[in-house]
Amino acid sequence: MGFLSIIEEKEIYSFMLDDEQWSRLKEKYKNLNMYMPCCDTKAIPKKNKLGTQFFAHHPSSTCEFSSGESREHQLCKYLILKHLHENGWKVFPEYRGQTPDGEIWIADIYAEKEQSKIVIEIQWSYQSIEETVRRQEKYKASGIPAIWFMRTTLKNKWDVLDYQSYELPIFSISLDKESHQLIASGAFKNCDSFDLVEKEFIQFFQHLMSGGIQHSLKPNSQRFLQLGLNQVRCWKCNQLTNTIMEINYFIHYKSDLTKIAELTIEHLSSSHSEILNNPKLMQKYTYGFIIKRFSKTRGTAYLSNGCFHCDALQGAFFAHHEKDPNKMKYSEYIEVRLDKDSKVDDLWYYL
């Protein structure tokens, strides 16, 4: 079983042909000069029960070539190859490359488009995370980003969260045996969602390629924060002041904003606290400086709210109990860049 055949001296991949073209090829292939590239044996166009178009060796063949891949694995590769090809990528299944140090690697799918390069790996059989990381390092050394789809069941789709990251984009994939539909998962709808998004595989992949699935901590990425404030009466000067009760982070995609984190003042990075100490923002929303203040209650200093009028510490304990979601006032969206100090969870989001 393979995706490539030589037809009338031209290399033809099965995913290049639509259903009608494939049907015509099946009718006429006996009259064509059509053979397998691995052994020059006559090639036969076929389609299996899962809908994968492929080329098979003629029964008379003695070729021992075998990919050793399951039908499900082949279907995943076929769908991705077809999608990338239809969207202007040059695609190469079972592509052999090497690192600058000469280490060989073989990718399920390698693709190029203008200056972009990418590898997609389908792991339908078991592979340890150590082996996945080792292989990923080879692609990294070669300067090629790689995406992984690991076979799971819908019940254990959460397993990929144990080791996925921006550097190791791993998503789950499973097959509905009744509908023969591939389902992908591994990204959240937003930070308030307690379950992973489940989408048809190629729809998930298409969204990933178009930037519709993004990592919260993508380096140097544009993000937005929004302040949630309640008005309280300062214990020291008895004047009304706004206190920042929550700091919400968002990813912008097309016309939408997706919430990816909700932090308290104490978890704010130093660079973002400096942004919030902008006098214009403080005046507009009438809150005090966000700085470290000594607390007698705690016996230590911590990043905290201050009174807009007298700068007295507005303690985290009291702020927690005075938080009123029904009277929360929200600020404008403030553009920021996440850094290594940002306490945002290391997650992927389906935007």
Secondary structure, 3 states (H helix, E strand, C coil): CECEEEECCEEEEHHHCCHHHHHHHHHHHHHCCEECCCCCCEEEEEECCCCCEEEEECCCCCCCCCCCCCHHHHHHHHHHHHHHHHCCCEEEEEEEEECCCCCEEEEEEEEEECCEEEEEEEECCCCCHHHHHHHHHHHHHCCCCEEEEEECCCCCHHHHHHCCCCCCCEEEEEEECCCCEEEEECCECCCCCCCECCEEHHHHHHHHHCCCEEECCCCCCEEEEEEEEEEEECCCCCCEEEEEEEEEEEEEECCEEEEEEEECHHHCCHHHHHHHCCHHHHHHHCECCCEEEEECCCCEEEEEEECCCCCCEECHHHHHHHCCHHHCEECCCEEEECCCCCCCCCCEEEC
